[in-house]
């Protein structure tokens, strides 16, 4: 309920006035109970932490971080031995001091100076008290049986949250130029009003969803590089893409464009956004998400990632061009194959010469297969997964797919006489007759066009040979086709 809960260790700092305009940073630390130990000052970059400075405390627990160049505004942390740490909020004024105690970083903190940091520290203490009260109400709520008592406790929890929101909004109103105001405001979620009624008194059931989606970033400025240096920037962005936007490329691509374009005002933010989204969709196991990855690569990464190695970019460009014709919705590449009839496999079972003879079959093309749905199965007899999945698909084909207007084109990817022998033996052993068994002993063209780097590989094409599914298992084929027919 309270998004700010994750920041239970956040500490505010008092910042002393800058002595000289343009001065760097000077952060004086005193930690009671810790002496002769090295501590680290680091900054957040979303969920990761990167060190900026180190200092060794003296025999009284004093140490000073300092540098000639200002630190970027954002959330920082002081990392102590034994993996303990506390957070700092560093704004424009970067000459300040803080004293605290290892027994309780927050409540034993003493600050002197900058109003911004005093506000932040006061808010952390307020949140500690609020969480204590909220936890107490939650425990009571779990025990009570009376509906009236449950309502009272629920109302009390709601009031606590409303008070938190009001306090944050008031800080923003009174101190609009402080980073602490933008930071705290960015932790708020959107308040969705009740949907309006039309002239007939009816309510649009999707109105609140679209309102929430439209206003999702009202409190969170994704173009602000200061928020990138906090622990929750990435969560905010990825929650939007994964839970708010429909999980189809046509919906995701415009939102990815929006996020990347809004990050352009800061080079570090742009680099972070582009790398994060490029890697995320590149690793996705969700069918169709490669379209988002290809879009990011083609529109942005190949031409605008100035930090990338030229060799990587050249390889990425090649992979992207190969991937474009294989995206869902694209017309599948055509390829010439040899369709080998079942009688040949049966005859070759006891005829060694015929089994090795490669020049057999009828010339055909993928696009000439007439069917409501065409399933392409690229496989080879030596593939461990193929030994299980190919017979599974054949059983499914005979049992139900054939009746749904499906034709299976089982394409052997092994070449040469040895490949032919293994293919014939496997087909006969598993009685893979009835569907179309095909290969091309003369050309690797189909493997290149379909980017076959591993087997088995399954594609489903519609009657116009457009790709409607790919890289799936045999047990998914019937469900996908049935859902389309329905």
Secondary structure in CASP SS format (residue, H / E / C, confidence):
PFRMAT SS
TARGET T0000
AUTHOR 0000-0000-0000
METHOD secondary structure of the structure
MODEL  1
X C 1.00
X C 1.00
X H 1.00
X H 1.00
X H 1.00
X H 1.00
X H 1.00
X C 1.00
X C 1.00
X E 1.00
X C 1.00
X C 1.00
X C 1.00
X E 1.00
X E 1.00
X E 1.00
X C 1.00
X C 1.00
X C 1.00
X C 1.00
X C 1.00
X C 1.00
X C 1.00
X C 1.00
X E 1.00
X E 1.00
X E 1.00
X E 1.00
X E 1.00
X E 1.00
X E 1.00
X E 1.00
X C 1.00
X C 1.00
X C 1.00
X C 1.00
X C 1.00
X E 1.00
X E 1.00
X E 1.00
X E 1.00
X E 1.00
X E 1.00
X E 1.00
X E 1.00
X C 1.00
X C 1.00
X E 1.00
X E 1.00
X E 1.00
X E 1.00
X E 1.00
X E 1.00
X E 1.00
X E 1.00
X E 1.00
X C 1.00
X C 1.00
X C 1.00
X C 1.00
X C 1.00
X E 1.00
X E 1.00
X E 1.00
X E 1.00
X E 1.00
X E 1.00
X C 1.00
X C 1.00
X C 1.00
X C 1.00
X C 1.00
X C 1.00
X E 1.00
X E 1.00
X E 1.00
X E 1.00
X E 1.00
X E 1.00
X C 1.00
X H 1.00
X H 1.00
X H 1.00
X C 1.00
X E 1.00
X E 1.00
X E 1.00
X E 1.00
X E 1.00
X E 1.00
X C 1.00
X C 1.00
X C 1.00
X C 1.00
X E 1.00
X E 1.00
X E 1.00
X E 1.00
X E 1.00
X E 1.00
X E 1.00
X C 1.00
X C 1.00
X C 1.00
X C 1.00
X C 1.00
X C 1.00
X C 1.00
X C 1.00
X E 1.00
X E 1.00
X C 1.00
X C 1.00
X C 1.00
X H 1.00
X H 1.00
X H 1.00
X H 1.00
X H 1.00
X H 1.00
X H 1.00
X H 1.00
X H 1.00
X H 1.00
X H 1.00
X H 1.00
X H 1.00
X H 1.00
X H 1.00
X H 1.00
X H 1.00
X H 1.00
X H 1.00
X H 1.00
X H 1.00
X H 1.00
X H 1.00
X H 1.00
X H 1.00
X H 1.00
X H 1.00
X H 1.00
X H 1.00
X C 1.00
X C 1.00
X C 1.00
X H 1.00
X H 1.00
X H 1.00
X H 1.00
X H 1.00
X H 1.00
X H 1.00
X H 1.00
X H 1.00
X H 1.00
X H 1.00
X H 1.00
X H 1.00
X H 1.00
X H 1.00
X H 1.00
X H 1.00
X H 1.00
X H 1.00
X H 1.00
X H 1.00
X H 1.00
X H 1.00
X H 1.00
X H 1.00
X H 1.00
X H 1.00
X H 1.00
X C 1.00
X C 1.00
X C 1.00
X C 1.00
X H 1.00
X H 1.00
X H 1.00
X H 1.00
X H 1.00
X H 1.00
X H 1.00
X H 1.00
X C 1.00
X C 1.00
X C 1.00
X C 1.00
X C 1.00
X C 1.00
X C 1.00
X C 1.00
X C 1.00
X C 1.00
X E 1.00
X C 1.00
X C 1.00
X C 1.00
X C 1.00
X C 1.00
X E 1.00
X C 1.00
X C 1.00
X C 1.00
X H 1.00
X H 1.00
X H 1.00
X H 1.00
X H 1.00
X H 1.00
X H 1.00
X H 1.00
X H 1.00
X C 1.00
X C 1.00
X C 1.00
X C 1.00
X C 1.00
X C 1.00
X C 1.00
X C 1.00
X C 1.00
X H 1.00
X H 1.00
X H 1.00
X H 1.00
X C 1.00
X C 1.00
X C 1.00
X C 1.00
X H 1.00
X H 1.00
X H 1.00
X H 1.00
X H 1.00
X H 1.00
X H 1.00
X H 1.00
X H 1.00
X H 1.00
X H 1.00
X H 1.00
X C 1.00
X C 1.00
X C 1.00
X C 1.00
X H 1.00
X H 1.00
X H 1.00
X H 1.00
X H 1.00
X H 1.00
X H 1.00
X H 1.00
X H 1.00
X H 1.00
X H 1.00
X H 1.00
X H 1.00
X H 1.00
X C 1.00
X C 1.00
X C 1.00
X C 1.00
X H 1.00
X H 1.00
X H 1.00
X H 1.00
X H 1.00
X H 1.00
X H 1.00
X H 1.00
X H 1.00
X H 1.00
X H 1.00
X H 1.00
X H 1.00
X H 1.00
X H 1.00
X H 1.00
X H 1.00
X C 1.00
X C 1.00
X C 1.00
X C 1.00
X C 1.00
X C 1.00
X H 1.00
X H 1.00
X H 1.00
X H 1.00
X H 1.00
X H 1.00
X H 1.00
X H 1.00
X H 1.00
X H 1.00
X H 1.00
X H 1.00
X H 1.00
X H 1.00
X H 1.00
X C 1.00
X C 1.00
X C 1.00
X C 1.00
X C 1.00
X H 1.00
X H 1.00
X H 1.00
X H 1.00
X H 1.00
X H 1.00
X H 1.00
X H 1.00
X H 1.00
X H 1.00
X H 1.00
X H 1.00
X H 1.00
X H 1.00
X H 1.00
X C 1.00
X C 1.00
X C 1.00
X C 1.00
X C 1.00
X C 1.00
X E 1.00
X C 1.00
X C 1.00
X C 1.00
X C 1.00
X E 1.00
X E 1.00
X E 1.00
X E 1.00
X E 1.00
X C 1.00
X H 1.00
X H 1.00
X H 1.00
X H 1.00
X H 1.00
X H 1.00
X H 1.00
X C 1.00
X C 1.00
X C 1.00
X H 1.00
X H 1.00
X H 1.00
X H 1.00
X H 1.00
X C 1.00
X C 1.00
X C 1.00
X C 1.00
X C 1.00
X E 1.00
X E 1.00
X E 1.00
X E 1.00
X H 1.00
X H 1.00
X H 1.00
X C 1.00
X C 1.00
X C 1.00
X C 1.00
X E 1.00
X E 1.00
X E 1.00
X E 1.00
X E 1.00
X E 1.00
X E 1.00
X C 1.00
X C 1.00
X C 1.00
X C 1.00
X H 1.00
X H 1.00
X H 1.00
X H 1.00
X H 1.00
X H 1.00
X H 1.00
X H 1.00
X H 1.00
X H 1.00
X H 1.00
X H 1.00
X H 1.00
X H 1.00
X H 1.00
X H 1.00
X H 1.00
X H 1.00
X H 1.00
X H 1.00
X H 1.00
X C 1.00
X E 1.00
X E 1.00
X E 1.00
X E 1.00
X E 1.00
X E 1.00
X E 1.00
X C 1.00
X C 1.00
X C 1.00
X H 1.00
X H 1.00
X H 1.00
X H 1.00
X H 1.00
X H 1.00
X H 1.00
X H 1.00
X H 1.00
X H 1.00
X H 1.00
X H 1.00
X H 1.00
X H 1.00
X H 1.00
X C 1.00
X C 1.00
X C 1.00
X C 1.00
X C 1.00
X E 1.00
X E 1.00
X E 1.00
X E 1.00
X C 1.00
X C 1.00
X C 1.00
X C 1.00
X C 1.00
X H 1.00
X H 1.00
X H 1.00
X H 1.00
X H 1.00
X C 1.00
X C 1.00
X C 1.00
X C 1.00
X C 1.00
X C 1.00
X C 1.00
X E 1.00
X E 1.00
X E 1.00
X E 1.00
X E 1.00
X E 1.00
X C 1.00
X C 1.00
X C 1.00
X E 1.00
X E 1.00
X E 1.00
X E 1.00
X E 1.00
X C 1.00
X C 1.00
X C 1.00
X H 1.00
X H 1.00
X H 1.00
X H 1.00
X H 1.00
X H 1.00
X H 1.00
X H 1.00
X H 1.00
X H 1.00
X H 1.00
X H 1.00
X C 1.00
END
